[in-house]
Amino acid sequence: EKVDDRKIFYESFQGAGMTDSPYAFFLFMLNDNKYSELQHIWAVKDLDHPLVKKYETEKNVIFVEYNSEEYIKALCGAKYLISNNTFLEYFIKKDDQVYVNTWHGTPIKTLGKDIKGSLGQHRNLQRNLLHCDYFINPNKYTADILLKSCDVDSAFPGKVADIGYPREDWIFNTDKEDLKCRLGIEKNKRVVLYAPTWRGELGNVSNMSMDVLRRVQELKAKLPDDCVLLLKLHHMMNRYLTEDLKRLSIPEDIEINQALSITDVLITDYSSVFFDYMITGKPILFYAYDLETYENDRGLYVDMDKLPGPVCRATEELVAALDDIDNIKERYSATYDSYLKEYSYNDDGKACERLADLLFHNKYEDEKIYSVADESKVRILSYAGAFINNGITNSIINLSKNIDYSKYEIYL
């Protein structure tokens, strides 16, 4: 396939749907007349999804079925490739393509080699990062963690773009009254959004649907009268959604960042959604009922005792916190402000505009776009077998102890 400069290819969560930052950026581009000559290609698993039906009549929007022959041709022929996760293992970027990875959250739970569990869960993320031209981040902390945990911090070939997540723009530009009307929320009600993350390992996601349903029903039954409860589960839980959970959840075509715009109190656990929400200045409650287990099985980067909100271990604690929410907001205000300064400094509703300026006009603030690779060292890639207990393994270990690391960077 010849690379077409007019084509942009979008993929979110391996074809799960039109969602997250790629979707936010797509909408920005589609609605700006400056980019009317561009053709937008979406990779999705469900060609009957309501959002696909909504946009399939647009003359410059094309949908391809994920991992089909049409998908592969589009992936090989589009100039711009936008993903919030990873392309499949067979993907190899061409020299004249531009791969933009937006990722999908500020890390609170461990990533890459830091994950407690089976070795190498990050292998495809690692190889995707090594193809990447622009790595879009909400803050410098996220870029540092992702690149280091995937062992590519000294070899990352692209540029880090510390310009904010496109999805964050929804918190600023969503029509709040319209959304509340669509969800049937009365004006005098406080909106409480519960957004838990998933459990398990990549490729082996735990089915926690019944547990979530039980907890949601408990919470709903005990909520203060002036509150309405919304539920949004992690996309990796979609395969386990029961009819009861679907009825309780906000519709699939409403993004969580759109829902955050009307949320008065956020309840989450180990999800990075709280970083997105902080720009609203509204209170956050952490429902970590399985803290010890989760910390032991997955691992956390943050100290749960130093979060910008209380950690609740039971439904009763959550309900009590909701009753005392004004005092909680005051009690955690200093921590909240420090988190805002460290993690939310890019959140201003203009991330999509900055990304478009970067890609199509080469316009950016110098300190926001930077390289991390150490070009002063010679890189040596060594294949050392399977690291079983034999002479080959001993040889590479001994060799590695006698290398001048001020001059050479070794990759095994």
N, C-alpha and C positions, 0 to 999 in steps of 0.2 A: 504494500500500500504506500502510495505517495502521501507525504504529510501535507495536509491542507491547512494553510494559515488562518482560514476563516472558521475552523471548527473547534469547539470547546467540548470536552468529554467530562461528564460528571458521574461520580459514584460515591454513595454513602453506605457505610457498614456492609460492604460486599453485596451491594444490590438490594439491601433491605427495603429501600424506598427513597422517595424524595424527602430528604430530611437534613437537619443539622446545617453546618456552615456551607457545604456545597449548594444546598437548596437556597439558603439566604443570599448567597452570591449570585446564583442563577436568576433569582427574582430581581435583584438589583440590575443585572446586565440586561435582562429581558425588557425592563421598564425604562431603560435609558436609550433615547434615540441615537446617541452617539455610537452605539454598538449594534445598530439594527442590521448591519450586513453580516453579523456573525451567526453561525449555525450552532445550536445547542443540542448535544446528544446525551441522553440519560440512560444509564444502565440500571435496570430494575429486574427483580425476580417475578413480580406480579404485574403483568401488563393490563390487568383489569382494575388496578387500584384506583380509587376516586381521584387522586391527584394526577395520575396518568391520563385519565379521561378528561380532566379539566384542561390539560395543556396540549393534548395530542392534536388538536385542531389548529394550533399555532403553526404558521407556515415555516418558521425557522426553528422548530423544536422536533426532534426525532427521539423515539424510544427504541432501545434494543434489549432483548432478553439476556439477562446476565449469563455469561459463560457460553453463549451461543457463537456460531460462526460470524454473525453480524456484529456481535459484541467484540470479538477479536479484531475484526477489520476496523471497527471504529476506534478501538484502543490503539491500533497501529497507525491510524490515519489522521487523528486529530492533533493539531498543533499544541493545544493546551489540555492538560490532564489534571482534573481537580478531584482529590480524594480526601476523606476524613479518617481513613484507616489504612488498609493495604490492598494493593492489587494482587492477583493470584501469583503463585510461584513461577509461572512461565513468563511473566511480564519482564521485558527488557526495554528500557526507554531508548528511543533513537536520539541521535545527537541533536537533531533539529526540533525535537519536542521539548516542551516546558512542563515539568511535573511539579504541581503545587500540592503539598500535603498540609491540610489544615488541622490534622489530629482532632481530638474531640473532648478535651478536658484538662484542667489543671490537676496534676497528680496528687491525690490524697492516699490512695492505695498503691502498693509497689508495682513497678513495671519492669519488663526486661529481665535481666539476670538477677534483679533484686527480689523477684517473685519467689515466695516460698512454695515449693511444689515441684513438679517434674521439670527437668532441665530443658532449656531450649524452646520454651513457649514463644519466645520473641523472635525466632529465626527469620520469619517472613517480614516482620516489621523492620528488622535490621537490614535486610537486603533492599526493602523499599526505601529506607532512608538513604542508602548508598546510591540510589537512582535520583534522589530528590534535588530539584533546582531551588525551590523556595519552601521553607518549613515555617508555616504560619503559626504564631504563638500568641497567647493572651498576655504573657509576661515572660521575663527572662528566666524565672525559676522553672517554668515548664520546659523550655528549651534545654536548659542545663540537665534536668532530670532525665528527659527522654533520650538525649544523645548519649549521656553517660551510662544509663542503665542498659542501653543497647550496644555498648562498647564501640560506638562510632564517633565519639566526641573529638578524637584527634584526626579522623579521616573523613568527616562529613564533607562531601564535595560541593554542596550547594550553599545557599545563604539562609541564615536565620532571619525571619521577618517578625520582629517584635512589634506588631501593629494591631493586635486584638483579633478576636474571633468574629467573623461575619455574623454568626448566629446571635451574637450579643446585641446587634442592632435592633432586633425585634423588641427588646425590652423598651426601647425608645420610640419605635414607630408603629407599634400595634394599636389599632383602634380599640381601646379598652371597653368603651360602652357597647360597641358592636359584639365583641367577644363575650362579654357578660350576658348580653341578650341571647346570643346563640346557645350558651350553656345554661340558660334559664336561671341565672343568679340574680336575686333581688338586690337592689341598690344598697339596702341597709345591712346586708350580710357581710361578715368577714370571710374572706376566702382562705382556706387552709389547704395547701397542696402537699401531699405525701408522695415523695419520689425516692424510693429505695433503689439501691444498685443490685446487681446480680451476685450470685454465689457460685463457687466451683472453679473449674479451670477452662481455658480455651479448648474447645472441642468436647468439653464435658461439663456443660452448664447444669447446675442443680435445678430441679423442678421444685420451686418454692411457692408455687401458686396457691396451694391450700393454706400454707402458713401465712402468706400475705393476705389472703381473703379473710382469714380468721382475725388477724390483727386490724385490718381495715374495718371490719364489722364491729369489733370491740370499740375502736376509736370513734366510729360514726355514732354509735349508740350513746356514748358518754360526752360527745362534744357539747360545748356551751350552745345555748339556743340561737345565739347571733352568728354562729359559724356554719359554713357549708364546706364539705370535704371534697377535694378533687384528688384523683389518683393518676400518676403517670409512672409506668414501669419502664425499666431499661429495655432497649430494643432486643437484647439477647434473651429476654423473657417472653417475647411475643409468641413463640411456638407453644408455650405452656398456658396461654391465656384461656381461661374457662369462660363460658358465657356470663357467669356472675361477675368475673373480673372485667370483662369487656363492658358490661353495663355500668360498672363503677368508674371506669377509666375515661379520661377525656378522649375525644375522637382522634383517630390516627392522623388525620390531616391538620390537626392543631399541634404546632410545635411546642415543646416544653418551654422554650424561651418566650414564646407568645403568652403561654399560661402564666409565666413568672411576672409578666407585666401587670396582671390583675391580682396577684397573690399578696395577701396581707401577712401570712405567716408560712414559712417553709419548714416542712419536716423531712429530713433525709437521714442517711446513715453515714456511709463511706463514699458517697457520690460527690463528684466535683461540681455538681449542679449548684452547690451553695456558693462557690466562687462567682458564678455567673449572676446569682441573685443579689449579691452584696451591694451592687451599685444602686439598688432600690433604697438601701438604708433601712430596710424592714427586718424584723427579728427572725432568727433561725433556731430551730430545735433539732437536736441530733438524737435519733432513736436507735441506739446501739445495743439492742437486746442480746446480741451474740458477740459482744466485743472481744472477749478472750479467745473464743473459737476463731473468729475472723482474723484477728491479729496473728494467731498462731499458724493458721492455714495459708493466709495470703500475705500479711504484713502491711504496715502503714508507714508513710513518710512523716506524718504529722503526729504531734502529741495530742491525743483526744482531750486531755485536761486543759489544753490551751486554745481551744477552738472559740470562735466568736459567738458562742451560745452554749446552753447547758446540755450535757449528755444525759439522756433519760434511758432507763433500762426497762421500764414497764409502761403500759398504757396509762395507768393511774398517774404516773409522773408527768406524762405528756399533757393530760387533761388539766392537772394542777398548774403546769407551766402556762397553758393557754389562758387560764384564769388570772395568772399573775404576769401577763406578757409585758405590761408597761414597766414594771420593776425590773424584769429580766433585760429588757432593752437598755435601761439605764445602767444596770450592773455590768453589762458586757460592752458598753460603748467604747471604752478605751481600746479593748482588744479588736473590736470591730473596725475602728478607725485605722489601726496599724495594719490589719489585713487588707483594707481598702488600698492603702498606700503601696503595699508590696505586690499585690496581685491584680488590682483592678484599675491601674492607672491608664489603660488604653480604652476603657469602656466609656464611649461618648456618642455612640450611634453612627460612627463614620468609618467603621472597619471595612465595609464593602467598598466604599469610595477609595480608601487607601490601597486596597488590594488591586483594584482596577487601575489606579494611577501607576502602581508598580509594574503591572504586567503589560499594559498597553501604551503607557506614556513615559516609562522609565523615570517616573517622578517619585521621590521618596526622601525622607529625612535620613541623612547618613548614619546617625547613631542607631537608627531603628533596623537597618539592614546590615548584617555583618557576617563574617566568616569565622569559623572556629577551628578549622583544620590547621595543623602545625606543618607549614610548608618548609620549615628549616631542616627537617629530618628526612632521610631516605627511608621509604617504606619497604619492608620485606614481607612478602606473603609466603608462608611455609605450610605445606600440607604434611602433617606428621602422623598420618594413619588414624586409627580409631582410639588412640590413647589407652590401649590395653597394656597390661603389665608385661612389657617386653623390651628388647634392646632398642627398638626404634624410638619408643617413648622415652627411655632413659637418655638416649642421645640428644633428643630435642630439648629435654630439661637441662642437661649439662651444657649444651650450646647456649641456651637462653641465659645462663648464669655468667657467660663470658662475652657478652655483647656490650658495646659502648652505647648506652641508651641516650646519651646526649646527642648522638649522631643518627641513630637508627630507631625506627619504630617497627616492632615485630607483630605480625598478625598471624595467628595460627588457625 
